[in-house]
Amino acid sequence: MKDKIREILLANIDELDGVDLTDDLELITGGYIDSFDIIGLISEFEDAFDISIPLEDLEVGQFDTVNSIEKVIRKFQN
């Protein structure tokens, strides 16, 4: 799952070009993504993992690392 998350991030966020995208790299606090990017990424994650992520249940900080994104996705699977 983390590989797919990384693949989506790298395909959609130009600022990550050439960056070593580790599981703990801080995406928001590191300045790689912002709240506008997150909206687009949510759609990508929903399509890739066949889930629905309700925006009202989310906090921006939940998208700060690959690890935290994985937790969000797992929460909405099944």
ChimeraX commands (.cxc) that place a marker at each C-alpha (Angstrom):
marker #1 position 0.00,0.00,0.00 radius 0.5
marker #1 position 2.79,2.44,0.85 radius 0.5
marker #1 position 4.34,1.93,-2.57 radius 0.5
marker #1 position 1.04,2.89,-4.22 radius 0.5
marker #1 position 0.74,5.96,-1.94 radius 0.5
marker #1 position 4.26,7.02,-2.91 radius 0.5
marker #1 position 3.48,6.44,-6.59 radius 0.5
marker #1 position 0.40,8.70,-6.38 radius 0.5
marker #1 position 2.29,11.40,-4.50 radius 0.5
marker #1 position 5.18,11.39,-6.97 radius 0.5
marker #1 position 2.82,11.45,-9.96 radius 0.5
marker #1 position 0.83,14.41,-8.64 radius 0.5
marker #1 position 3.24,16.61,-6.68 radius 0.5
marker #1 position 5.99,18.24,-8.74 radius 0.5
marker #1 position 7.77,19.45,-5.60 radius 0.5
marker #1 position 8.62,15.82,-4.80 radius 0.5
marker #1 position 10.71,15.35,-7.96 radius 0.5
marker #1 position 14.14,14.10,-6.88 radius 0.5
marker #1 position 13.11,13.85,-3.21 radius 0.5
marker #1 position 13.71,10.66,-1.22 radius 0.5
marker #1 position 10.08,10.01,-0.30 radius 0.5
marker #1 position 10.44,8.04,2.92 radius 0.5
marker #1 position 7.53,6.86,5.08 radius 0.5
marker #1 position 8.17,9.65,7.60 radius 0.5
marker #1 position 9.01,12.57,5.27 radius 0.5
marker #1 position 6.90,15.51,6.44 radius 0.5
marker #1 position 4.98,16.54,3.35 radius 0.5
marker #1 position 2.97,19.45,4.74 radius 0.5
marker #1 position 5.34,20.82,7.34 radius 0.5
marker #1 position 8.22,20.26,4.90 radius 0.5
marker #1 position 6.48,22.48,2.35 radius 0.5
marker #1 position 5.96,19.83,-0.33 radius 0.5
marker #1 position 2.14,19.91,-0.30 radius 0.5
marker #1 position -0.59,22.26,0.89 radius 0.5
marker #1 position -4.32,22.00,1.53 radius 0.5
marker #1 position -5.13,22.48,-2.16 radius 0.5
marker #1 position -2.88,19.54,-3.07 radius 0.5
marker #1 position -4.60,17.40,-0.45 radius 0.5
marker #1 position -8.01,17.87,-2.07 radius 0.5
marker #1 position -6.67,16.52,-5.36 radius 0.5
marker #1 position -4.79,13.72,-3.65 radius 0.5
marker #1 position -7.90,12.56,-1.80 radius 0.5
marker #1 position -9.60,11.93,-5.13 radius 0.5
marker #1 position -6.56,9.99,-6.37 radius 0.5
marker #1 position -6.46,7.86,-3.19 radius 0.5
marker #1 position -10.20,7.20,-3.37 radius 0.5
marker #1 position -9.89,5.94,-6.95 radius 0.5
marker #1 position -6.75,3.89,-6.33 radius 0.5
marker #1 position -8.01,2.19,-3.18 radius 0.5
marker #1 position -11.75,2.12,-3.99 radius 0.5
marker #1 position -12.71,4.05,-0.86 radius 0.5
marker #1 position -14.65,7.17,0.04 radius 0.5
marker #1 position -12.98,9.67,2.34 radius 0.5
marker #1 position -15.46,12.14,3.85 radius 0.5
marker #1 position -13.81,15.57,4.02 radius 0.5
marker #1 position -15.61,16.51,7.22 radius 0.5
marker #1 position -13.82,13.68,9.05 radius 0.5
marker #1 position -10.33,14.76,8.03 radius 0.5
marker #1 position -7.65,16.99,9.44 radius 0.5
marker #1 position -4.90,18.33,7.19 radius 0.5
marker #1 position -2.22,16.84,9.45 radius 0.5
marker #1 position -3.42,13.35,8.58 radius 0.5
marker #1 position -1.72,13.80,5.20 radius 0.5
marker #1 position 1.70,14.83,6.50 radius 0.5
marker #1 position 3.52,11.53,5.92 radius 0.5
marker #1 position 3.14,8.34,3.90 radius 0.5
marker #1 position 2.56,6.55,7.22 radius 0.5
marker #1 position -0.27,8.88,8.24 radius 0.5
marker #1 position -1.87,8.69,4.79 radius 0.5
marker #1 position -1.81,4.90,5.04 radius 0.5
marker #1 position -3.69,5.11,8.36 radius 0.5
marker #1 position -6.38,7.29,6.77 radius 0.5
marker #1 position -6.82,4.88,3.87 radius 0.5
marker #1 position -6.97,1.83,6.14 radius 0.5
marker #1 position -9.58,3.57,8.29 radius 0.5
marker #1 position -11.94,3.87,5.32 radius 0.5
marker #1 position -11.38,0.44,3.80 radius 0.5
marker #1 position -14.17,-2.07,4.41 radius 0.5
marker link #1:1,2 radius 0.2
marker link #1:2,3 radius 0.2
marker link #1:3,4 radius 0.2
marker link #1:4,5 radius 0.2
marker link #1:5,6 radius 0.2
marker link #1:6,7 radius 0.2
marker link #1:7,8 radius 0.2
marker link #1:8,9 radius 0.2
marker link #1:9,10 radius 0.2
marker link #1:10,11 radius 0.2
marker link #1:11,12 radius 0.2
marker link #1:12,13 radius 0.2
marker link #1:13,14 radius 0.2
marker link #1:14,15 radius 0.2
marker link #1:15,16 radius 0.2
marker link #1:16,17 radius 0.2
marker link #1:17,18 radius 0.2
marker link #1:18,19 radius 0.2
marker link #1:19,20 radius 0.2
marker link #1:20,21 radius 0.2
marker link #1:21,22 radius 0.2
marker link #1:22,23 radius 0.2
marker link #1:23,24 radius 0.2
marker link #1:24,25 radius 0.2
marker link #1:25,26 radius 0.2
marker link #1:26,27 radius 0.2
marker link #1:27,28 radius 0.2
marker link #1:28,29 radius 0.2
marker link #1:29,30 radius 0.2
marker link #1:30,31 radius 0.2
marker link #1:31,32 radius 0.2
marker link #1:32,33 radius 0.2
marker link #1:33,34 radius 0.2
marker link #1:34,35 radius 0.2
marker link #1:35,36 radius 0.2
marker link #1:36,37 radius 0.2
marker link #1:37,38 radius 0.2
marker link #1:38,39 radius 0.2
marker link #1:39,40 radius 0.2
marker link #1:40,41 radius 0.2
marker link #1:41,42 radius 0.2
marker link #1:42,43 radius 0.2
marker link #1:43,44 radius 0.2
marker link #1:44,45 radius 0.2
marker link #1:45,46 radius 0.2
marker link #1:46,47 radius 0.2
marker link #1:47,48 radius 0.2
marker link #1:48,49 radius 0.2
marker link #1:49,50 radius 0.2
marker link #1:50,51 radius 0.2
marker link #1:51,52 radius 0.2
marker link #1:52,53 radius 0.2
marker link #1:53,54 radius 0.2
marker link #1:54,55 radius 0.2
marker link #1:55,56 radius 0.2
marker link #1:56,57 radius 0.2
marker link #1:57,58 radius 0.2
marker link #1:58,59 radius 0.2
marker link #1:59,60 radius 0.2
marker link #1:60,61 radius 0.2
marker link #1:61,62 radius 0.2
marker link #1:62,63 radius 0.2
marker link #1:63,64 radius 0.2
marker link #1:64,65 radius 0.2
marker link #1:65,66 radius 0.2
marker link #1:66,67 radius 0.2
marker link #1:67,68 radius 0.2
marker link #1:68,69 radius 0.2
marker link #1:69,70 radius 0.2
marker link #1:70,71 radius 0.2
marker link #1:71,72 radius 0.2
marker link #1:72,73 radius 0.2
marker link #1:73,74 radius 0.2
marker link #1:74,75 radius 0.2
marker link #1:75,76 radius 0.2
marker link #1:76,77 radius 0.2
marker link #1:77,78 radius 0.2
view
